[in-house]
Amino acid sequence: MTRIEVKSEIAGKVWKIETKAGDRLTEDDAILILESMKMEIPVSAPADCTLIEILVAEEDTVEEGQPVAIVEPD
């Protein structure tokens, strides 16, 4: 199967991780929540998939376009 890197669409701080490796997700399920400019922005699953790995930790700062998770489509 092809693995997909899920990337942050904005720069911000990882506020909360909502999932863990092995979780089955449906399209648009939140993987984690970023905080940017006092707003909470979810980073969501791009399709029905299984979460393989989270590449960041809570409180990490991420840049726009930075990979934050790896998923494998169902």
PDB file of N, CA, C and O in Angstrom, chain B, residues numbered from 101:
ATOM      1  N   MET B 101       0.837  -1.202   0.000  1.00  0.00           N
ATOM      2  CA  MET B 101       0.000   0.000   0.000  1.00  0.00           C
ATOM      3  C   MET B 101       0.873   1.254   0.000  1.00  0.00           C
ATOM      4  O   MET B 101       2.015   1.244   0.461  1.00  0.00           O
ATOM      5  N   THR B 102       0.320   2.291  -0.512  1.00  0.00           N
ATOM      6  CA  THR B 102       1.008   3.571  -0.540  1.00  0.00           C
ATOM      7  C   THR B 102       0.741   4.326   0.755  1.00  0.00           C
ATOM      8  O   THR B 102      -0.403   4.439   1.196  1.00  0.00           O
ATOM      9  N   ARG B 103       1.782   4.828   1.343  1.00  0.00           N
ATOM     10  CA  ARG B 103       1.637   5.651   2.541  1.00  0.00           C
ATOM     11  C   ARG B 103       1.628   7.114   2.133  1.00  0.00           C
ATOM     12  O   ARG B 103       2.298   7.517   1.182  1.00  0.00           O
ATOM     13  N   ILE B 104       0.858   7.896   2.870  1.00  0.00           N
ATOM     14  CA  ILE B 104       0.696   9.318   2.560  1.00  0.00           C
ATOM     15  C   ILE B 104       1.172  10.143   3.743  1.00  0.00           C
ATOM     16  O   ILE B 104       0.818   9.862   4.888  1.00  0.00           O
ATOM     17  N   GLU B 105       1.984  11.171   3.463  1.00  0.00           N
ATOM     18  CA  GLU B 105       2.361  12.129   4.500  1.00  0.00           C
ATOM     19  C   GLU B 105       1.248  13.165   4.619  1.00  0.00           C
ATOM     20  O   GLU B 105       0.839  13.767   3.626  1.00  0.00           O
ATOM     21  N   VAL B 106       0.769  13.365   5.827  1.00  0.00           N
ATOM     22  CA  VAL B 106      -0.217  14.415   6.088  1.00  0.00           C
ATOM     23  C   VAL B 106       0.584  15.634   6.528  1.00  0.00           C
ATOM     24  O   VAL B 106       1.374  15.561   7.469  1.00  0.00           O
ATOM     25  N   LYS B 107       0.376  16.749   5.844  1.00  0.00           N
ATOM     26  CA  LYS B 107       1.170  17.951   6.107  1.00  0.00           C
ATOM     27  C   LYS B 107       0.317  19.053   6.731  1.00  0.00           C
ATOM     28  O   LYS B 107      -0.888  19.147   6.501  1.00  0.00           O
ATOM     29  N   SER B 108       0.983  19.872   7.517  1.00  0.00           N
ATOM     30  CA  SER B 108       0.329  21.032   8.116  1.00  0.00           C
ATOM     31  C   SER B 108       0.077  22.079   7.037  1.00  0.00           C
ATOM     32  O   SER B 108       0.951  22.356   6.216  1.00  0.00           O
ATOM     33  N   GLU B 109      -1.106  22.649   7.042  1.00  0.00           N
ATOM     34  CA  GLU B 109      -1.424  23.694   6.074  1.00  0.00           C
ATOM     35  C   GLU B 109      -1.016  25.076   6.577  1.00  0.00           C
ATOM     36  O   GLU B 109      -1.012  26.043   5.815  1.00  0.00           O
ATOM     37  N   ILE B 110      -0.669  25.165   7.876  1.00  0.00           N
ATOM     38  CA  ILE B 110      -0.282  26.442   8.470  1.00  0.00           C
ATOM     39  C   ILE B 110       0.868  26.231   9.445  1.00  0.00           C
ATOM     40  O   ILE B 110       1.149  25.107   9.861  1.00  0.00           O
ATOM     41  N   ALA B 111       1.521  27.319   9.799  1.00  0.00           N
ATOM     42  CA  ALA B 111       2.509  27.275  10.872  1.00  0.00           C
ATOM     43  C   ALA B 111       1.765  27.440  12.193  1.00  0.00           C
ATOM     44  O   ALA B 111       0.807  28.209  12.280  1.00  0.00           O
ATOM     45  N   GLY B 112       2.204  26.723  13.211  1.00  0.00           N
ATOM     46  CA  GLY B 112       1.550  26.836  14.512  1.00  0.00           C
ATOM     47  C   GLY B 112       2.170  25.884  15.513  1.00  0.00           C
ATOM     48  O   GLY B 112       3.218  25.286  15.268  1.00  0.00           O
ATOM     49  N   LYS B 113       1.503  25.757  16.645  1.00  0.00           N
ATOM     50  CA  LYS B 113       1.960  24.882  17.718  1.00  0.00           C
ATOM     51  C   LYS B 113       0.977  23.725  17.853  1.00  0.00           C
ATOM     52  O   LYS B 113      -0.237  23.918  17.775  1.00  0.00           O
ATOM     53  N   VAL B 114       1.514  22.514  18.058  1.00  0.00           N
ATOM     54  CA  VAL B 114       0.652  21.347  18.252  1.00  0.00           C
ATOM     55  C   VAL B 114       0.004  21.491  19.623  1.00  0.00           C
ATOM     56  O   VAL B 114       0.676  21.420  20.651  1.00  0.00           O
ATOM     57  N   TRP B 115      -1.312  21.694  19.623  1.00  0.00           N
ATOM     58  CA  TRP B 115      -2.047  21.902  20.864  1.00  0.00           C
ATOM     59  C   TRP B 115      -2.480  20.576  21.471  1.00  0.00           C
ATOM     60  O   TRP B 115      -2.328  20.355  22.673  1.00  0.00           O
ATOM     61  N   LYS B 116      -3.029  19.680  20.620  1.00  0.00           N
ATOM     62  CA  LYS B 116      -3.539  18.411  21.131  1.00  0.00           C
ATOM     63  C   LYS B 116      -3.485  17.349  20.040  1.00  0.00           C
ATOM     64  O   LYS B 116      -3.864  17.601  18.896  1.00  0.00           O
ATOM     65  N   ILE B 117      -3.011  16.162  20.402  1.00  0.00           N
ATOM     66  CA  ILE B 117      -3.017  15.031  19.486  1.00  0.00           C
ATOM     67  C   ILE B 117      -4.271  14.218  19.800  1.00  0.00           C
ATOM     68  O   ILE B 117      -4.481  13.801  20.939  1.00  0.00           O
ATOM     69  N   GLU B 118      -5.095  13.999  18.790  1.00  0.00           N
ATOM     70  CA  GLU B 118      -6.402  13.364  18.951  1.00  0.00           C
ATOM     71  C   GLU B 118      -6.394  11.857  18.693  1.00  0.00           C
ATOM     72  O   GLU B 118      -7.358  11.171  19.035  1.00  0.00           O
ATOM     73  N   THR B 119      -5.317  11.330  18.092  1.00  0.00           N
ATOM     74  CA  THR B 119      -5.294   9.941  17.654  1.00  0.00           C
ATOM     75  C   THR B 119      -3.982   9.275  18.052  1.00  0.00           C
ATOM     76  O   THR B 119      -3.083   9.919  18.592  1.00  0.00           O
ATOM     77  N   LYS B 120      -3.889   7.972  17.774  1.00  0.00           N
ATOM     78  CA  LYS B 120      -2.632   7.263  18.022  1.00  0.00           C
ATOM     79  C   LYS B 120      -2.403   6.277  16.877  1.00  0.00           C
ATOM     80  O   LYS B 120      -3.332   5.937  16.144  1.00  0.00           O
ATOM     81  N   ALA B 121      -1.170   5.829  16.735  1.00  0.00           N
ATOM     82  CA  ALA B 121      -0.825   4.875  15.678  1.00  0.00           C
ATOM     83  C   ALA B 121      -1.739   3.657  15.764  1.00  0.00           C
ATOM     84  O   ALA B 121      -2.010   3.136  16.846  1.00  0.00           O
ATOM     85  N   GLY B 122      -2.203   3.224  14.612  1.00  0.00           N
ATOM     86  CA  GLY B 122      -3.093   2.072  14.539  1.00  0.00           C
ATOM     87  C   GLY B 122      -4.566   2.440  14.469  1.00  0.00           C
ATOM     88  O   GLY B 122      -5.394   1.595  14.127  1.00  0.00           O
ATOM     89  N   ASP B 123      -4.911   3.688  14.788  1.00  0.00           N
ATOM     90  CA  ASP B 123      -6.313   4.111  14.727  1.00  0.00           C
ATOM     91  C   ASP B 123      -6.802   4.116  13.282  1.00  0.00           C
ATOM     92  O   ASP B 123      -6.077   4.519  12.371  1.00  0.00           O
ATOM     93  N   ARG B 124      -8.030   3.667  13.085  1.00  0.00           N
ATOM     94  CA  ARG B 124      -8.689   3.764  11.780  1.00  0.00           C
ATOM     95  C   ARG B 124      -9.452   5.079  11.752  1.00  0.00           C
ATOM     96  O   ARG B 124     -10.200   5.398  12.676  1.00  0.00           O
ATOM     97  N   LEU B 125      -9.256   5.825  10.695  1.00  0.00           N
ATOM     98  CA  LEU B 125      -9.859   7.148  10.557  1.00  0.00           C
ATOM     99  C   LEU B 125     -10.717   7.205   9.309  1.00  0.00           C
ATOM    100  O   LEU B 125     -10.456   6.511   8.326  1.00  0.00           O
ATOM    101  N   THR B 126     -11.740   8.037   9.360  1.00  0.00           N
ATOM    102  CA  THR B 126     -12.505   8.321   8.156  1.00  0.00           C
ATOM    103  C   THR B 126     -12.092   9.696   7.655  1.00  0.00           C
ATOM    104  O   THR B 126     -11.543  10.504   8.405  1.00  0.00           O
ATOM    105  N   GLU B 127     -12.357   9.949   6.400  1.00  0.00           N
ATOM    106  CA  GLU B 127     -11.981  11.227   5.805  1.00  0.00           C
ATOM    107  C   GLU B 127     -12.470  12.381   6.678  1.00  0.00           C
ATOM    108  O   GLU B 127     -13.624  12.397   7.107  1.00  0.00           O
ATOM    109  N   ASP B 128     -11.601  13.331   6.934  1.00  0.00           N
ATOM    110  CA  ASP B 128     -11.849  14.546   7.712  1.00  0.00           C
ATOM    111  C   ASP B 128     -11.844  14.344   9.227  1.00  0.00           C
ATOM    112  O   ASP B 128     -12.093  15.302   9.959  1.00  0.00           O
ATOM    113  N   ASP B 129     -11.568  13.122   9.731  1.00  0.00           N
ATOM    114  CA  ASP B 129     -11.362  12.957  11.177  1.00  0.00           C
ATOM    115  C   ASP B 129     -10.118  13.758  11.575  1.00  0.00           C
ATOM    116  O   ASP B 129      -9.123  13.767  10.851  1.00  0.00           O
ATOM    117  N   ALA B 130     -10.179  14.420  12.717  1.00  0.00           N
ATOM    118  CA  ALA B 130      -9.027  15.192  13.192  1.00  0.00           C
ATOM    119  C   ALA B 130      -7.932  14.248  13.687  1.00  0.00           C
ATOM    120  O   ALA B 130      -8.179  13.369  14.513  1.00  0.00           O
ATOM    121  N   ILE B 131      -6.733  14.442  13.175  1.00  0.00           N
ATOM    122  CA  ILE B 131      -5.560  13.699  13.652  1.00  0.00           C
ATOM    123  C   ILE B 131      -4.962  14.452  14.833  1.00  0.00           C
ATOM    124  O   ILE B 131      -4.626  13.864  15.860  1.00  0.00           O
ATOM    125  N   LEU B 132      -4.837  15.757  14.664  1.00  0.00           N
ATOM    126  CA  LEU B 132      -4.325  16.609  15.738  1.00  0.00           C
ATOM    127  C   LEU B 132      -4.868  18.016  15.556  1.00  0.00           C
ATOM    128  O   LEU B 132      -5.426  18.360  14.514  1.00  0.00           O
ATOM    129  N   ILE B 133      -4.691  18.817  16.594  1.00  0.00           N
ATOM    130  CA  ILE B 133      -5.173  20.205  16.571  1.00  0.00           C
ATOM    131  C   ILE B 133      -3.970  21.130  16.711  1.00  0.00           C
ATOM    132  O   ILE B 133      -3.144  20.968  17.610  1.00  0.00           O
ATOM    133  N   LEU B 134      -3.886  22.100  15.806  1.00  0.00           N
ATOM    134  CA  LEU B 134      -2.846  23.127  15.883  1.00  0.00           C
ATOM    135  C   LEU B 134      -3.443  24.398  16.463  1.00  0.00           C
ATOM    136  O   LEU B 134      -4.630  24.678  16.297  1.00  0.00           O
ATOM    137  N   GLU B 135      -2.603  25.158  17.142  1.00  0.00           N
ATOM    138  CA  GLU B 135      -3.003  26.481  17.607  1.00  0.00           C
ATOM    139  C   GLU B 135      -2.178  27.494  16.840  1.00  0.00           C
ATOM    140  O   GLU B 135      -0.949  27.427  16.820  1.00  0.00           O
ATOM    141  N   SER B 136      -2.870  28.435  16.208  1.00  0.00           N
ATOM    142  CA  SER B 136      -2.206  29.484  15.446  1.00  0.00           C
ATOM    143  C   SER B 136      -3.055  30.747  15.536  1.00  0.00           C
ATOM    144  O   SER B 136      -4.258  30.711  15.277  1.00  0.00           O
ATOM    145  N   MET B 137      -2.440  31.842  15.897  1.00  0.00           N
ATOM    146  CA  MET B 137      -3.128  33.127  16.029  1.00  0.00           C
ATOM    147  C   MET B 137      -4.363  33.005  16.920  1.00  0.00           C
ATOM    148  O   MET B 137      -5.412  33.577  16.624  1.00  0.00           O
ATOM    149  N   LYS B 138      -4.225  32.246  18.024  1.00  0.00           N
ATOM    150  CA  LYS B 138      -5.281  32.039  19.018  1.00  0.00           C
ATOM    151  C   LYS B 138      -6.494  31.303  18.458  1.00  0.00           C
ATOM    152  O   LYS B 138      -7.589  31.376  19.016  1.00  0.00           O
ATOM    153  N   MET B 139      -6.286  30.592  17.346  1.00  0.00           N
ATOM    154  CA  MET B 139      -7.349  29.774  16.756  1.00  0.00           C
ATOM    155  C   MET B 139      -6.917  28.314  16.812  1.00  0.00           C
ATOM    156  O   MET B 139      -5.725  28.016  16.738  1.00  0.00           O
ATOM    157  N   GLU B 140      -7.879  27.404  16.943  1.00  0.00           N
ATOM    158  CA  GLU B 140      -7.612  25.974  16.915  1.00  0.00           C
ATOM    159  C   GLU B 140      -7.947  25.446  15.518  1.00  0.00           C
ATOM    160  O   GLU B 140      -9.080  25.571  15.052  1.00  0.00           O
ATOM    161  N   ILE B 141      -6.951  24.857  14.860  1.00  0.00           N
ATOM    162  CA  ILE B 141      -7.123  24.386  13.497  1.00  0.00           C
ATOM    163  C   ILE B 141      -6.833  22.892  13.439  1.00  0.00           C
ATOM    164  O   ILE B 141      -5.714  22.478  13.741  1.00  0.00           O
ATOM    165  N   PRO B 142      -7.816  22.067  13.056  1.00  0.00           N
ATOM    166  CA  PRO B 142      -7.562  20.628  12.971  1.00  0.00           C
ATOM    167  C   PRO B 142      -6.747  20.267  11.735  1.00  0.00           C
ATOM    168  O   PRO B 142      -6.894  20.881  10.678  1.00  0.00           O
ATOM    169  N   VAL B 143      -5.893  19.269  11.881  1.00  0.00           N
ATOM    170  CA  VAL B 143      -5.231  18.626  10.751  1.00  0.00           C
ATOM    171  C   VAL B 143      -5.965  17.306  10.593  1.00  0.00           C
ATOM    172  O   VAL B 143      -5.955  16.476  11.503  1.00  0.00           O
ATOM    173  N   SER B 144      -6.600  17.106   9.448  1.00  0.00           N
ATOM    174  CA  SER B 144      -7.539  16.001   9.265  1.00  0.00           C
ATOM    175  C   SER B 144      -7.014  14.916   8.340  1.00  0.00           C
ATOM    176  O   SER B 144      -6.115  15.140   7.530  1.00  0.00           O
ATOM    177  N   ALA B 145      -7.600  13.734   8.482  1.00  0.00           N
ATOM    178  CA  ALA B 145      -7.280  12.616   7.597  1.00  0.00           C
ATOM    179  C   ALA B 145      -7.725  12.957   6.175  1.00  0.00           C
ATOM    180  O   ALA B 145      -8.837  13.447   5.976  1.00  0.00           O
ATOM    181  N   PRO B 146      -6.866  12.702   5.188  1.00  0.00           N
ATOM    182  CA  PRO B 146      -7.215  13.054   3.805  1.00  0.00           C
ATOM    183  C   PRO B 146      -8.209  12.094   3.162  1.00  0.00           C
ATOM    184  O   PRO B 146      -8.810  12.419   2.139  1.00  0.00           O
ATOM    185  N   ALA B 147      -8.388  10.905   3.758  1.00  0.00           N
ATOM    186  CA  ALA B 147      -9.290   9.874   3.214  1.00  0.00           C
ATOM    187  C   ALA B 147      -9.502   8.839   4.310  1.00  0.00           C
ATOM    188  O   ALA B 147      -8.900   8.938   5.379  1.00  0.00           O
ATOM    189  N   ASP B 148     -10.344   7.854   4.058  1.00  0.00           N
ATOM    190  CA  ASP B 148     -10.462   6.731   4.987  1.00  0.00           C
ATOM    191  C   ASP B 148      -9.099   6.049   5.027  1.00  0.00           C
ATOM    192  O   ASP B 148      -8.550   5.695   3.983  1.00  0.00           O
ATOM    193  N   CYS B 149      -8.545   5.860   6.235  1.00  0.00           N
ATOM    194  CA  CYS B 149      -7.173   5.383   6.339  1.00  0.00           C
ATOM    195  C   CYS B 149      -6.875   4.827   7.723  1.00  0.00           C
ATOM    196  O   CYS B 149      -7.709   4.874   8.627  1.00  0.00           O
ATOM    197  N   THR B 150      -5.673   4.303   7.863  1.00  0.00           N
ATOM    198  CA  THR B 150      -5.143   3.882   9.152  1.00  0.00           C
ATOM    199  C   THR B 150      -3.956   4.778   9.467  1.00  0.00           C
ATOM    200  O   THR B 150      -3.093   4.998   8.618  1.00  0.00           O
ATOM    201  N   LEU B 151      -3.916   5.290  10.680  1.00  0.00           N
ATOM    202  CA  LEU B 151      -2.800   6.140  11.097  1.00  0.00           C
ATOM    203  C   LEU B 151      -1.594   5.254  11.381  1.00  0.00           C
ATOM    204  O   LEU B 151      -1.665   4.354  12.217  1.00  0.00           O
ATOM    205  N   ILE B 152      -0.503   5.504  10.698  1.00  0.00           N
ATOM    206  CA  ILE B 152       0.717   4.713  10.863  1.00  0.00           C
ATOM    207  C   ILE B 152       1.621   5.344  11.921  1.00  0.00           C
ATOM    208  O   ILE B 152       2.149   4.650  12.789  1.00  0.00           O
ATOM    209  N   GLU B 153       1.794   6.665  11.841  1.00  0.00           N
ATOM    210  CA  GLU B 153       2.724   7.326  12.767  1.00  0.00           C
ATOM    211  C   GLU B 153       2.406   8.803  12.886  1.00  0.00           C
ATOM    212  O   GLU B 153       2.048   9.456  11.905  1.00  0.00           O
ATOM    213  N   ILE B 154       2.540   9.328  14.105  1.00  0.00           N
ATOM    214  CA  ILE B 154       2.485  10.775  14.353  1.00  0.00           C
ATOM    215  C   ILE B 154       3.939  11.249  14.395  1.00  0.00           C
ATOM    216  O   ILE B 154       4.754  10.667  15.111  1.00  0.00           O
ATOM    217  N   LEU B 155       4.267  12.280  13.651  1.00  0.00           N
ATOM    218  CA  LEU B 155       5.648  12.738  13.527  1.00  0.00           C
ATOM    219  C   LEU B 155       5.991  13.907  14.443  1.00  0.00           C
ATOM    220  O   LEU B 155       7.128  14.379  14.446  1.00  0.00           O
ATOM    221  N   VAL B 156       5.020  14.375  15.219  1.00  0.00           N
ATOM    222  CA  VAL B 156       5.223  15.517  16.113  1.00  0.00           C
ATOM    223  C   VAL B 156       4.686  15.179  17.494  1.00  0.00           C
ATOM    224  O   VAL B 156       4.006  14.168  17.674  1.00  0.00           O
ATOM    225  N   ALA B 157       4.990  16.019  18.455  1.00  0.00           N
ATOM    226  CA  ALA B 157       4.488  15.852  19.820  1.00  0.00           C
ATOM    227  C   ALA B 157       3.736  17.110  20.227  1.00  0.00           C
ATOM    228  O   ALA B 157       3.916  18.173  19.633  1.00  0.00           O
ATOM    229  N   GLU B 158       2.881  16.978  21.257  1.00  0.00           N
ATOM    230  CA  GLU B 158       2.186  18.161  21.767  1.00  0.00           C
ATOM    231  C   GLU B 158       3.225  19.190  22.199  1.00  0.00           C
ATOM    232  O   GLU B 158       4.263  18.849  22.765  1.00  0.00           O
ATOM    233  N   GLU B 159       2.923  20.446  21.922  1.00  0.00           N
ATOM    234  CA  GLU B 159       3.779  21.600  22.208  1.00  0.00           C
ATOM    235  C   GLU B 159       4.841  21.855  21.139  1.00  0.00           C
ATOM    236  O   GLU B 159       5.508  22.888  21.187  1.00  0.00           O
ATOM    237  N   ASP B 160       5.020  20.941  20.169  1.00  0.00           N
ATOM    238  CA  ASP B 160       5.970  21.184  19.076  1.00  0.00           C
ATOM    239  C   ASP B 160       5.470  22.324  18.207  1.00  0.00           C
ATOM    240  O   ASP B 160       4.263  22.511  18.050  1.00  0.00           O
ATOM    241  N   THR B 161       6.384  23.076  17.648  1.00  0.00           N
ATOM    242  CA  THR B 161       6.057  24.099  16.662  1.00  0.00           C
ATOM    243  C   THR B 161       6.258  23.481  15.284  1.00  0.00           C
ATOM    244  O   THR B 161       7.271  22.830  15.030  1.00  0.00           O
ATOM    245  N   VAL B 162       5.292  23.686  14.399  1.00  0.00           N
ATOM    246  CA  VAL B 162       5.383  23.149  13.043  1.00  0.00           C
ATOM    247  C   VAL B 162       5.303  24.286  12.031  1.00  0.00           C
ATOM    248  O   VAL B 162       4.716  25.337  12.287  1.00  0.00           O
ATOM    249  N   GLU B 163       5.906  24.045  10.890  1.00  0.00           N
ATOM    250  CA  GLU B 163       5.900  25.014   9.801  1.00  0.00           C
ATOM    251  C   GLU B 163       4.861  24.613   8.757  1.00  0.00           C
ATOM    252  O   GLU B 163       4.460  23.451   8.686  1.00  0.00           O
ATOM    253  N   GLU B 164       4.436  25.560   7.965  1.00  0.00           N
ATOM    254  CA  GLU B 164       3.523  25.262   6.866  1.00  0.00           C
ATOM    255  C   GLU B 164       4.178  24.254   5.934  1.00  0.00           C
ATOM    256  O   GLU B 164       5.327  24.434   5.529  1.00  0.00           O
ATOM    257  N   GLY B 165       3.450  23.190   5.592  1.00  0.00           N
ATOM    258  CA  GLY B 165       3.962  22.171   4.691  1.00  0.00           C
ATOM    259  C   GLY B 165       4.757  21.065   5.367  1.00  0.00           C
ATOM    260  O   GLY B 165       5.183  20.117   4.707  1.00  0.00           O
ATOM    261  N   GLN B 166       4.962  21.174   6.673  1.00  0.00           N
ATOM    262  CA  GLN B 166       5.727  20.152   7.402  1.00  0.00           C
ATOM    263  C   GLN B 166       4.887  18.887   7.588  1.00  0.00           C
ATOM    264  O   GLN B 166       3.730  18.976   8.000  1.00  0.00           O
ATOM    265  N   PRO B 167       5.448  17.713   7.293  1.00  0.00           N
ATOM    266  CA  PRO B 167       4.718  16.466   7.560  1.00  0.00           C
ATOM    267  C   PRO B 167       4.497  16.302   9.069  1.00  0.00           C
ATOM    268  O   PRO B 167       5.419  16.485   9.864  1.00  0.00           O
ATOM    269  N   VAL B 168       3.265  15.954   9.450  1.00  0.00           N
ATOM    270  CA  VAL B 168       2.931  15.769  10.871  1.00  0.00           C
ATOM    271  C   VAL B 168       2.465  14.352  11.179  1.00  0.00           C
ATOM    272  O   VAL B 168       2.444  13.944  12.341  1.00  0.00           O
ATOM    273  N   ALA B 169       2.091  13.596  10.143  1.00  0.00           N
ATOM    274  CA  ALA B 169       1.618  12.221  10.346  1.00  0.00           C
ATOM    275  C   ALA B 169       1.766  11.443   9.042  1.00  0.00           C
ATOM    276  O   ALA B 169       1.878  12.012   7.956  1.00  0.00           O
ATOM    277  N   ILE B 170       1.762  10.115   9.196  1.00  0.00           N
ATOM    278  CA  ILE B 170       1.775   9.224   8.044  1.00  0.00           C
ATOM    279  C   ILE B 170       0.572   8.308   8.156  1.00  0.00           C
ATOM    280  O   ILE B 170       0.330   7.705   9.201  1.00  0.00           O
ATOM    281  N   VAL B 171      -0.189   8.209   7.056  1.00  0.00           N
ATOM    282  CA  VAL B 171      -1.369   7.343   7.016  1.00  0.00           C
ATOM    283  C   VAL B 171      -1.261   6.379   5.839  1.00  0.00           C
ATOM    284  O   VAL B 171      -0.504   6.598   4.893  1.00  0.00           O
ATOM    285  N   GLU B 172      -2.043   5.307   5.929  1.00  0.00           N
ATOM    286  CA  GLU B 172      -2.130   4.343   4.842  1.00  0.00           C
ATOM    287  C   GLU B 172      -3.602   4.232   4.445  1.00  0.00           C
ATOM    288  O   GLU B 172      -4.430   3.824   5.259  1.00  0.00           O
ATOM    289  N   PRO B 173      -3.935   4.592   3.204  1.00  0.00           N
ATOM    290  CA  PRO B 173      -5.332   4.545   2.776  1.00  0.00           C
ATOM    291  C   PRO B 173      -5.899   3.129   2.881  1.00  0.00           C
ATOM    292  O   PRO B 173      -5.187   2.143   2.694  1.00  0.00           O
ATOM    293  N   ASP B 174      -7.199   3.054   3.186  1.00  0.00           N
ATOM    294  CA  ASP B 174      -7.893   1.749   3.243  1.00  0.00           C
ATOM    295  C   ASP B 174      -8.182   1.242   1.853  1.00  0.00           C
ATOM    296  O   ASP B 174      -8.758   0.165   1.697  1.00  0.00           O
TER     297      ASP B 174
END
